[in-house]
Amino acid sequence: MTGTPRTGPVVVTGGAGAVGSVLVRALLADGASVRVIDNLSAGRREHLPPADTQRLSLTVADLKRPREYSTALKGATSIWHLAANTDIRKAGRAGPRLDFEEGVIASLRLLDEARRRDVPLVRFSSSSVVYGLPTVFPTPEDYGPLAPESFYGAGKLAVEGFLSAYAHNYGFTAHIFRFANIIGPGMTHGVLYDFFAKLEATPDRLEVLGDGRQSKSYLRTEDCVEGMLLAAERARAPVNVLNLGAPDRISVREIAEKVVAAHGGRARIEYTGGPRGWVGDVPQQWLAIDRIRALGWSPRHSSAEAVDRTIAEMVASRAGRA
């Protein structure tokens, strides 16, 4: 493993997902050739532009089975590793095996194959939930101890650790991005997706898990991708850990009121009570973004603006299907 930058294709795992597909389009717009690896369990082919053999290809594969995707790594300059279970609540119901297999095991096999194929750069989508229940807000990257409360967070933190060790032992350059709540087109889970689904089922009532005082940072997908691309270009340490979030946060109560207003304002909002939405939920999240701001990036949208824009898109999308 030389670690020397070179020209060649870029690999994006989970590239047919909500964040991955925006990243793929940005890389293509920048002139890169992109090889997407996705098992399509959450991603959708229609999220991607039409594949062609020159600039874009899609390999449908399970990351736990390198033989299914090994050739996609041949000659690659970098891997953007976004593939994972994306639903924290789903993992909580399923137990630890889901995030262990789809997060840790799949990532280790990908890293081994990257080492075998001499791919020098790996960029990984981690999460703010690795911090657990922080007591410092905004929470900086050097906060500790890291004590995740969900299996999803435990899996992300484990992959962070292995990626750091691979970088130091095998000469990788690693970028680890700890995401806030990322929202935008193509979502298949999350608070906005859930609220819209609930109101479609019961238009006169919106159940909100918890007491509504949960407060978190929300980042638009395109802002997230811009931050990752800039950091990948400018952060050059062997291991680079960077928070990606908005400079503020918004409460679940405010989001619920916005969604109800977008549906005509008739539904009553009912709270289940308690400080958390579910076991493993982190009710308060607000990331410090000074480190990536020092590289020259700031998000274009506040949390409220990101929520408003995404709600408008979701309303328009559903009206188009009616």
C-alpha positions in Angstrom: 0.0 0.0 0.0 1.7 3.2 -1.2 -0.9 5.8 -0.2 0.1 7.8 -3.3 -2.8 9.5 -5.1 -3.4 8.4 -8.6 -5.9 8.8 -11.4 -8.5 6.1 -11.8 -12.1 5.2 -10.9 -13.7 5.9 -7.5 -15.8 3.3 -5.7 -18.9 4.2 -3.7 -20.4 1.5 -1.5 -24.1 2.2 -0.8 -24.0 4.5 -3.8 -27.7 3.9 -4.7 -28.8 5.2 -1.3 -30.1 8.7 -0.3 -26.7 10.1 0.5 -24.6 7.8 -1.8 -26.5 8.7 -4.9 -26.0 12.5 -4.4 -22.3 11.7 -3.8 -22.2 9.7 -7.0 -23.7 12.5 -9.1 -21.3 15.0 -7.5 -18.3 12.8 -8.4 -19.5 12.4 -11.9 -20.0 16.1 -12.3 -16.4 16.5 -11.2 -15.2 14.3 -14.0 -14.6 11.1 -12.1 -15.5 7.6 -13.2 -17.6 5.9 -10.5 -18.2 2.3 -9.6 -21.1 1.8 -7.3 -21.4 -1.3 -5.1 -24.8 -1.7 -3.5 -26.9 -4.7 -2.4 -30.1 -2.6 -3.1 -31.6 -3.5 0.3 -32.2 0.2 0.9 -30.8 1.9 -2.2 -32.7 2.1 -5.4 -31.5 1.9 -9.0 -33.6 4.8 -9.9 -31.6 7.0 -7.6 -28.7 6.7 -10.0 -28.2 8.2 -13.5 -28.3 5.5 -16.2 -25.2 3.3 -15.9 -22.7 3.1 -18.7 -19.5 1.3 -19.1 -17.4 4.5 -19.5 -18.2 6.6 -16.5 -20.7 4.8 -14.2 -21.2 1.2 -13.3 -23.3 -0.6 -10.7 -22.3 -3.9 -9.1 -25.1 -5.5 -7.0 -23.2 -7.3 -4.3 -23.0 -8.1 -0.6 -19.9 -6.6 1.0 -19.5 -9.6 3.1 -18.7 -11.6 -0.1 -15.7 -10.0 -1.7 -15.8 -12.3 -4.7 -19.0 -10.6 -5.8 -17.4 -7.1 -6.1 -13.6 -7.6 -6.1 -13.1 -6.6 -9.7 -14.9 -3.3 -9.0 -11.9 -2.4 -6.7 -9.3 -3.1 -9.3 -7.3 0.1 -10.2 -9.6 2.2 -7.9 -8.1 5.4 -6.4 -10.4 5.6 -3.4 -13.4 4.0 -1.7 -16.3 6.0 -0.3 -17.8 3.6 2.2 -21.4 4.5 2.8 -23.0 1.1 2.8 -24.6 0.0 6.2 -27.8 -0.6 7.9 -29.2 2.9 8.0 -32.1 2.4 10.4 -31.1 2.7 14.1 -34.5 1.6 15.3 -34.6 -1.4 13.0 -31.3 -2.6 14.4 -32.5 -2.1 18.0 -35.4 -4.4 17.3 -33.3 -7.0 15.5 -30.5 -7.1 18.0 -26.8 -6.7 17.7 -26.2 -9.2 14.9 -27.6 -6.9 12.1 -25.1 -4.0 12.7 -22.3 -6.5 13.5 -22.7 -8.3 10.2 -23.7 -5.5 7.9 -21.5 -2.9 9.6 -18.4 -4.5 11.2 -18.0 -7.7 9.2 -18.9 -6.2 5.9 -16.5 -3.3 6.5 -13.6 -5.5 7.5 -14.0 -7.6 4.4 -14.1 -4.5 2.3 -11.0 -3.1 3.9 -9.1 -6.4 3.4 -10.1 -6.4 -0.3 -9.1 -2.7 -0.5 -5.7 -3.7 0.9 -5.3 -6.6 -1.5 -6.2 -4.3 -4.4 -3.9 -1.5 -3.2 -6.6 1.1 -2.9 -4.9 3.9 -0.8 -7.9 6.1 0.3 -11.0 5.1 2.3 -13.7 7.6 3.3 -16.2 6.3 5.8 -19.7 7.6 6.8 -19.9 7.3 10.6 -22.4 8.9 12.9 -22.9 11.3 15.7 -24.3 8.4 17.8 -20.8 7.2 18.5 -20.7 9.9 21.2 -23.5 8.3 23.1 -25.1 10.8 25.5 -22.6 13.7 25.5 -22.5 16.3 28.2 -20.8 18.9 26.0 -22.7 20.9 23.3 -21.8 21.4 20.6 -19.9 18.2 20.8 -16.3 18.2 19.4 -14.5 15.3 17.7 -12.2 14.9 20.7 -15.0 14.4 23.2 -14.8 11.2 25.3 -15.2 8.7 26.4 -17.2 7.4 23.4 -20.0 5.3 24.8 -22.7 4.6 22.1 -26.1 3.4 23.4 -27.4 1.8 20.2 -26.1 -1.3 18.4 -25.9 1.0 15.3 -23.5 3.3 17.2 -21.4 0.5 18.5 -21.0 -0.9 15.0 -20.0 2.5 13.6 -17.4 3.0 16.4 -16.0 -0.4 15.8 -15.5 0.3 12.1 -13.8 3.7 13.0 -11.4 1.8 15.2 -10.5 -0.8 12.6 -10.2 1.8 9.8 -7.7 3.8 12.0 -5.7 0.6 12.6 -5.7 -0.2 8.9 -4.4 3.3 8.2 -1.6 3.0 10.6 -0.6 -0.6 9.8 -1.2 -0.7 6.0 -0.7 2.9 4.8 -4.3 3.9 4.1 -5.4 7.5 4.3 -8.7 7.5 6.2 -11.5 10.1 6.4 -14.1 9.4 9.1 -17.2 11.6 8.8 -19.5 11.7 11.9 -22.9 12.7 10.5 -25.7 14.6 12.1 -29.2 13.7 10.9 -29.0 13.8 7.1 -32.2 14.6 5.3 -33.2 15.1 1.7 -34.7 13.3 -1.3 -34.8 9.5 -1.3 -35.1 8.9 2.4 -36.5 5.6 3.6 -36.5 6.2 7.3 -36.1 9.0 9.8 -38.4 11.4 11.6 -39.8 13.2 8.5 -40.3 9.9 6.7 -42.1 8.5 9.7 -44.3 11.5 10.2 -45.4 11.6 6.6 -46.2 7.9 6.7 -48.2 8.2 9.9 -50.3 11.1 8.6 -51.0 9.2 5.4 -52.3 6.3 7.6 -54.2 8.5 10.1 -54.7 12.1 8.7 -56.3 13.4 11.9 -53.6 12.3 14.3 -49.8 12.3 14.5 -48.2 10.2 17.2 -44.8 11.5 18.2 -42.4 9.2 20.1 -41.1 10.8 23.3 -42.1 14.2 24.7 -41.1 16.2 21.7 -38.3 18.0 23.4 -35.7 15.9 21.7 -33.5 18.3 19.8 -31.0 17.5 17.0 -29.0 19.0 14.1 -30.4 18.3 10.6 -28.1 18.6 7.5 -29.2 18.5 3.9 -27.8 15.8 1.8 -26.1 18.1 -0.7 -24.5 20.1 2.2 -23.2 16.8 3.6 -21.7 15.7 0.2 -20.1 19.1 -0.3 -18.4 18.8 3.1 -17.1 15.3 2.5 -15.7 16.2 -0.9 -13.9 19.3 0.5 -12.5 17.5 3.5 -11.3 14.6 1.3 -9.3 17.1 -0.7 -7.9 19.3 2.1 -7.6 17.0 5.2 -4.4 15.0 4.7 -3.5 13.3 8.0 -3.3 9.5 8.0 -6.6 9.5 9.9 -9.0 12.4 9.7 -12.1 12.5 12.0 -14.6 15.2 11.1 -18.1 16.1 12.3 -20.7 17.1 9.7 -23.7 18.9 10.9 -25.6 22.2 10.9 -24.6 25.0 13.2 -27.8 24.7 15.2 -30.6 22.3 16.0 -34.4 21.9 16.0 -36.8 20.1 18.3 -39.0 17.2 17.4 -42.0 19.2 18.5 -41.1 22.0 16.0 -40.7 19.4 13.2 -44.0 17.8 14.1 -45.8 21.1 13.9 -44.2 21.9 10.5 -45.3 18.5 9.1 -48.8 18.9 10.4 -49.0 22.4 8.9 -47.9 21.1 5.5 -50.8 18.6 5.7 -53.4 21.3 6.3 -52.9 21.8 10.1 -55.9 19.6 11.1 -54.1 16.7 12.8 -53.7 16.7 16.5 -50.2 15.9 17.8 -50.0 13.2 20.5 -46.8 12.5 22.4 -46.0 9.1 23.9 -44.0 10.7 26.7 -40.5 10.3 28.1 -37.2 12.0 27.1 -36.4 9.4 24.3 -38.2 8.3 21.2 -37.0 4.7 21.7 -34.4 2.6 23.4 -31.0 3.7 22.1 -32.2 7.1 20.9 -30.0 10.0 21.6 -32.4 12.8 22.6 -30.0 15.7 22.4 -27.5 16.0 19.6 -25.5 19.0 18.4 -22.1 18.6 16.7 -19.3 21.1 16.8 -18.2 21.7 13.2 -15.2 24.0 13.9 -12.7 21.4 12.5 -14.3 21.2 9.1 -15.1 24.9 9.0 -11.3 25.5 9.4 -10.9 23.6 6.1 -13.3 26.0 4.4 -16.7 24.4 4.6 -20.0 25.6 6.1 -23.5 24.2 5.4 -25.8 26.3 3.3 -28.8 25.5 5.4 -29.7 25.8 9.0 -31.5 22.8 10.6 -34.9 24.6 10.3 -34.2 25.5 6.6 -33.1 21.9 5.9 -36.3 20.6 7.4 -38.5 23.1 5.6 -36.9 22.3 2.2 -37.2 18.6 2.7 -40.9 18.9 3.8 -41.6 20.9 0.6 -39.9 18.3 -1.5 -41.8 15.4 0.2 -45.2 17.2 -0.3 -44.4 17.9 -4.0 -43.3 14.3 -4.5 -46.5 12.8 -3.0 -48.6 15.3 -5.0 -46.9 14.1 -8.2 -47.8 10.5 -7.4 -51.5 11.3 -6.7 
